[in-house]
């Protein structure tokens, strides 16, 4: 009954997979910590008479007494926490910066470290089976899910892990159908992986029409999968009228029956099959939109909470099929949990460093619990708040994060005047590494990030003309994205060297110059858009491995196909081995 939000750090160090048992650092406090800091709560779990809260930036866990409704203690656990789950008398936590899965025993309202497992790829989302016998950890940049066994007491078994490779970056996860199914959502796009957790085997891939799946839970009766996400209409121009009516990006709560989700089909396990049947509840209306739906919590009685992170509200209903009520909570709600008997709900407010307590029957916030004193924000920290704020857009339909999820991209098209025309939608680029890859826009006609940010707010989001301090803060935040996503090794050094030699022989570096693999000019590459425009500023090739489709219009489903369309003559003259080496090199940068 808990749900969390996750924020990926592309700068986290990738550690080689290793397993060991050791105490992890912990600073126990007799009471709440008094020094000013940014905690940034991201995950909640109810454990007996306590609410356990993981804090991303402080690397700490706060214990909240549910009788007194106040913080009883706070402990430093790790570097940068990613998620938290309770397995009864134990708490599992991911530390995305250290690359660890931690197990802590809860004794006398204190957390005692017991087991630590090292994982690669900045582990983030964590799920525990209903039986408390297994847990699953998502490593987005490694495209892996690790399944670990738990003891009968819910403690992590340090040497019982299995790794499942996926064709996309995993995000949200949930065990379903009496633990016979693990559903893993795409961290950026709209795919779902269906995994047999007992055999640690991929059963199939499904796709929903949408992106940004930030809430995932089984229905109260266990018959359906519930998910919150967004959907972009790629052909809808970002005019004021279209944005006002919610026709550019919609915010959705979707239900899919497991019977339909698990229908078998012929073909490869990695072949994606579209979900064809569902029921849908749209969040938001003209004048009062509900940007960035996120974490979902569902109780056995059907009580449902959905965080509406971009507009500082939650959606609440006490029974399935009812209309959702919306309540104002704190600054960016990202995690929700239900208490015993579903009498109260708890909401973690990320930028508010607080917990909202909701009386379910009365549908009102009855208490706000501060996690501790804060401090003055830096310009980049103010920019982070703005990046996730849907209120920057007209009526709150979407935020910067809606298209650039955690700084990356959903990979879809958007018709937003980025090329100065409508009717010519272009692929939404990643922002990871963007501070080093100017100029900006597909035509390279924005020479500073300041110009790009200003135009995006006014024409893509149809927000008010931003004040200078708003643009300054957003630019400071974007400048933190100074690195592309970490890559997974794709070949041996000899193959990469041969591929680099082919890259240089074909003079690819004329447009894609190392180390940023872009350049300041525009080039006619022979690929016309709907108006005949064919000259573009070359996008950076860094992080190609983490993109789903290619070229300005997403017309290439694979990198190999993109090369054929982009340089047909050159590709035709390459031998098969040369082509394979070139692809390995491109996917390594």
PyMOL commands that set and color helices and strands:
alter all, ss='L'
color gray80, all
select helices_A, chain A and resi 140-142+240-244+258-261+309-311+340-342+379-387+390-392+394-396+400-403+405-407+434-436+449-460+468-478+493-505+508-510+544-546+559-566+568-572+576-586
alter helices_A, ss='H'
color red, helices_A
select strands_A, chain A and resi 2-3+18-20+41-47+50-55+60-65+70-76+81-86+90-95+100-107+110-118+126-128+134-139+144-150+156-165+170-176+181-186+191-196+201-207+211-218+224-232+249-257+272-274+279-283+293-298+304-308+313-317+325-328+333-338+344-349+354-359+364-370+413-414+426-427+523-524+535-536
alter strands_A, ss='S'
color yellow, strands_A
deselect
rebuild
show_as cartoon
